[in-house]
Amino acid sequence: MRHFDDATPIYLQIAEEIRAQILSGELAEGARLISTTEYATRYRINPATANKAVALLVDEGLVVKRRGIGMFVVDGALTDLRRSRRAAYTDDVLHPALDTGLALGLDDAELRDAVVQYLESHARKES
């Protein structure tokens, strides 16, 4: 069973878990989500909490309700998620990481070398 982080509302954690499943391909476009009742049972939470998570994803345009058959990942959800996450990634992750490297005394060449080495290593793992 999943253990939730006390600092973040559970419905936001469930919504983020579903977004991560879309990004990873675990939930493909057109795939059916488990029902809010199944989420509630699986995580031992109130069904209203699970419903709030799914409603958030509907509001974001990532999920659509098909009356009588369930909730489905919309076509284009992966592209939309990647676009929105890329915009935040540079400001929220990459720039702070580079600032930390600079604060630690790494120079531009060392940072570039570290990035190149990482990407080359990553490419080898994928081949």
Sequence and secondary structure as in RCSB ss.txt:
>XXXX:A:sequence
MRHFDDATPIYLQIAEEIRAQILSGELAEGARLISTTEYATRYRINPATANKAVALLVDEGLVVKRRGIGMFVVD
GALTDLRRSRRAAYTDDVLHPALDTGLALGLDDAELRDAVVQYLESHARKES
>XXXX:A:secstr
     TTS HHHHHHHHHHHHHHHTSS TT B   HHHHHHHHT  HHHHHHHHHHHHHTTSEEEETTTEEEE T
THHHHHHHHHHHHHIIIIIHHHHHHHHHTT  HHHHHHHHHHHHHHHHHHH 
